[in-house]
Protein backbone atom coordinates (compact mmCIF):
# COMPACT_ATOMS: atom_id res chain seq x y z
CA UNK A 1 0.00 0.00 0.00
CA UNK A 2 1.23 3.51 -0.81
CA UNK A 3 1.16 6.46 1.56
CA UNK A 4 0.63 10.08 0.60
CA UNK A 5 1.98 12.72 2.97
CA UNK A 6 1.06 16.37 2.43
CA UNK A 7 1.85 19.24 4.74
CA UNK A 8 1.47 22.98 5.19
CA UNK A 9 3.97 24.27 7.72
CA UNK A 10 4.96 27.96 7.88
CA UNK A 11 8.10 27.46 10.05
CA UNK A 12 11.07 26.75 7.74
CA UNK A 13 13.01 24.78 10.36
CA UNK A 14 10.12 22.42 11.09
CA UNK A 15 9.24 22.10 7.40
CA UNK A 16 12.81 20.97 6.63
CA UNK A 17 12.64 18.39 9.44
CA UNK A 18 9.35 17.02 8.05
CA UNK A 19 10.89 16.90 4.56
CA UNK A 20 13.95 15.00 5.81
CA UNK A 21 11.83 12.59 7.87
CA UNK A 22 9.70 11.69 4.85
CA UNK A 23 12.88 11.02 2.85
CA UNK A 24 14.21 8.88 5.75
CA UNK A 25 11.12 6.68 5.36
CA UNK A 26 11.84 6.18 1.66
CA UNK A 27 9.04 8.40 0.40
CA UNK A 28 9.46 10.20 -2.93
CA UNK A 29 9.13 13.97 -3.09
CA UNK A 30 6.37 14.54 -5.68
CA UNK A 31 5.44 18.21 -5.06
CA UNK A 32 6.72 21.07 -2.89
CA UNK A 33 4.94 19.75 0.20
CA UNK A 34 3.96 16.24 -0.83
CA UNK A 35 5.55 12.80 -0.63
CA UNK A 36 4.40 9.39 -1.87
CA UNK A 37 5.72 5.89 -1.35
CA UNK A 38 5.15 2.40 0.01
CA UNK A 39 4.67 2.06 3.77
CA UNK A 40 2.98 -0.70 5.69
CA UNK A 41 0.65 0.11 8.58
CA UNK A 42 3.40 -0.16 11.23
CA UNK A 43 5.81 2.13 9.35
CA UNK A 44 2.97 4.59 8.67
CA UNK A 45 2.19 4.68 12.40
CA UNK A 46 5.89 5.20 13.21
CA UNK A 47 6.02 8.06 10.70
CA UNK A 48 2.90 9.58 12.25
CA UNK A 49 4.43 9.52 15.74
CA UNK A 50 7.72 10.97 14.53
CA UNK A 51 6.04 13.79 12.57
CA UNK A 52 3.75 14.51 15.50
CA UNK A 53 6.79 15.01 17.75
CA UNK A 54 8.47 17.24 15.14
CA UNK A 55 5.43 19.49 14.73
CA UNK A 56 4.75 19.57 18.48
CA UNK A 57 2.53 22.53 19.33
CA UNK A 58 3.76 24.64 16.43
CA UNK A 59 1.44 25.91 13.72
CA UNK A 60 0.98 23.55 10.78
CA UNK A 61 -0.90 20.63 9.33
CA UNK A 62 0.29 17.21 8.17
CA UNK A 63 -1.95 14.68 6.42
CA UNK A 64 -0.89 11.03 6.12
CA UNK A 65 -3.17 9.13 3.76
CA UNK A 66 -2.92 5.45 2.82
CA UNK A 67 -3.81 4.76 -0.83
CA UNK A 68 -4.40 1.27 -2.19
CA UNK A 69 -2.80 0.27 -5.50
CA UNK A 70 -6.23 -0.01 -7.15
CA UNK A 71 -7.07 3.62 -6.36
CA UNK A 72 -3.57 4.77 -7.23
CA UNK A 73 -3.99 3.25 -10.69
CA UNK A 74 -6.93 5.65 -11.22
CA UNK A 75 -4.77 8.70 -10.49
CA UNK A 76 -4.78 11.42 -13.14
CA UNK A 77 -1.94 13.89 -13.57
CA UNK A 78 -1.69 17.15 -15.47
CA UNK A 79 1.85 18.44 -15.81
CA UNK A 80 3.55 21.05 -17.94
CA UNK A 81 7.34 21.13 -18.27
CA UNK A 82 8.85 24.16 -16.53
CA UNK A 83 10.27 25.54 -19.80
CA UNK A 84 6.83 25.47 -21.45
CA UNK A 85 5.25 27.18 -18.45
CA UNK A 86 7.84 29.99 -18.69
CA UNK A 87 7.13 30.42 -22.42
CA UNK A 88 3.38 30.74 -21.76
CA UNK A 89 4.08 33.29 -19.02
CA UNK A 90 6.34 35.37 -21.31
CA UNK A 91 3.82 35.23 -24.17
CA UNK A 92 1.03 36.45 -21.88
CA UNK A 93 3.08 39.57 -21.05
CA UNK A 94 2.89 40.60 -24.73
CA UNK A 95 -0.89 40.55 -24.81
CA UNK A 96 -3.84 38.22 -24.42
CA UNK A 97 -3.18 34.56 -25.11
CA UNK A 98 -5.88 32.78 -27.09
CA UNK A 99 -5.98 28.98 -27.03
NURORO-36905 format. One record per residue (C-alpha): x, y, z; residue number from 0; residue in one letter. Coordinates in Angstrom, 1 decimal. Layout:
! residues N
R, X, Y, Z, NUM, a $
...
//
This chain:
! residues 99
R, 0.0, 0.0, 0.0, 0, x $
R, 1.2, 3.5, -0.8, 1, x $
R, 1.2, 6.5, 1.6, 2, x $
R, 0.6, 10.1, 0.6, 3, x $
R, 2.0, 12.7, 3.0, 4, x $
R, 1.1, 16.4, 2.4, 5, x $
R, 1.8, 19.2, 4.7, 6, x $
R, 1.5, 23.0, 5.2, 7, x $
R, 4.0, 24.3, 7.7, 8, x $
R, 5.0, 28.0, 7.9, 9, x $
R, 8.1, 27.5, 10.0, 10, x $
R, 11.1, 26.7, 7.7, 11, x $
R, 13.0, 24.8, 10.4, 12, x $
R, 10.1, 22.4, 11.1, 13, x $
R, 9.2, 22.1, 7.4, 14, x $
R, 12.8, 21.0, 6.6, 15, x $
R, 12.6, 18.4, 9.4, 16, x $
R, 9.4, 17.0, 8.1, 17, x $
R, 10.9, 16.9, 4.6, 18, x $
R, 14.0, 15.0, 5.8, 19, x $
R, 11.8, 12.6, 7.9, 20, x $
R, 9.7, 11.7, 4.8, 21, x $
R, 12.9, 11.0, 2.9, 22, x $
R, 14.2, 8.9, 5.7, 23, x $
R, 11.1, 6.7, 5.4, 24, x $
R, 11.8, 6.2, 1.7, 25, x $
R, 9.0, 8.4, 0.4, 26, x $
R, 9.5, 10.2, -2.9, 27, x $
R, 9.1, 14.0, -3.1, 28, x $
R, 6.4, 14.5, -5.7, 29, x $
R, 5.4, 18.2, -5.1, 30, x $
R, 6.7, 21.1, -2.9, 31, x $
R, 4.9, 19.8, 0.2, 32, x $
R, 4.0, 16.2, -0.8, 33, x $
R, 5.6, 12.8, -0.6, 34, x $
R, 4.4, 9.4, -1.9, 35, x $
R, 5.7, 5.9, -1.3, 36, x $
R, 5.1, 2.4, 0.0, 37, x $
R, 4.7, 2.1, 3.8, 38, x $
R, 3.0, -0.7, 5.7, 39, x $
R, 0.6, 0.1, 8.6, 40, x $
R, 3.4, -0.2, 11.2, 41, x $
R, 5.8, 2.1, 9.3, 42, x $
R, 3.0, 4.6, 8.7, 43, x $
R, 2.2, 4.7, 12.4, 44, x $
R, 5.9, 5.2, 13.2, 45, x $
R, 6.0, 8.1, 10.7, 46, x $
R, 2.9, 9.6, 12.3, 47, x $
R, 4.4, 9.5, 15.7, 48, x $
R, 7.7, 11.0, 14.5, 49, x $
R, 6.0, 13.8, 12.6, 50, x $
R, 3.8, 14.5, 15.5, 51, x $
R, 6.8, 15.0, 17.7, 52, x $
R, 8.5, 17.2, 15.1, 53, x $
R, 5.4, 19.5, 14.7, 54, x $
R, 4.7, 19.6, 18.5, 55, x $
R, 2.5, 22.5, 19.3, 56, x $
R, 3.8, 24.6, 16.4, 57, x $
R, 1.4, 25.9, 13.7, 58, x $
R, 1.0, 23.5, 10.8, 59, x $
R, -0.9, 20.6, 9.3, 60, x $
R, 0.3, 17.2, 8.2, 61, x $
R, -2.0, 14.7, 6.4, 62, x $
R, -0.9, 11.0, 6.1, 63, x $
R, -3.2, 9.1, 3.8, 64, x $
R, -2.9, 5.4, 2.8, 65, x $
R, -3.8, 4.8, -0.8, 66, x $
R, -4.4, 1.3, -2.2, 67, x $
R, -2.8, 0.3, -5.5, 68, x $
R, -6.2, 0.0, -7.1, 69, x $
R, -7.1, 3.6, -6.4, 70, x $
R, -3.6, 4.8, -7.2, 71, x $
R, -4.0, 3.2, -10.7, 72, x $
R, -6.9, 5.6, -11.2, 73, x $
R, -4.8, 8.7, -10.5, 74, x $
R, -4.8, 11.4, -13.1, 75, x $
R, -1.9, 13.9, -13.6, 76, x $
R, -1.7, 17.2, -15.5, 77, x $
R, 1.9, 18.4, -15.8, 78, x $
R, 3.5, 21.1, -17.9, 79, x $
R, 7.3, 21.1, -18.3, 80, x $
R, 8.8, 24.2, -16.5, 81, x $
R, 10.3, 25.5, -19.8, 82, x $
R, 6.8, 25.5, -21.5, 83, x $
R, 5.2, 27.2, -18.4, 84, x $
R, 7.8, 30.0, -18.7, 85, x $
R, 7.1, 30.4, -22.4, 86, x $
R, 3.4, 30.7, -21.8, 87, x $
R, 4.1, 33.3, -19.0, 88, x $
R, 6.3, 35.4, -21.3, 89, x $
R, 3.8, 35.2, -24.2, 90, x $
R, 1.0, 36.4, -21.9, 91, x $
R, 3.1, 39.6, -21.0, 92, x $
R, 2.9, 40.6, -24.7, 93, x $
R, -0.9, 40.6, -24.8, 94, x $
R, -3.8, 38.2, -24.4, 95, x $
R, -3.2, 34.6, -25.1, 96, x $
R, -5.9, 32.8, -27.1, 97, x $
R, -6.0, 29.0, -27.0, 98, x $
//
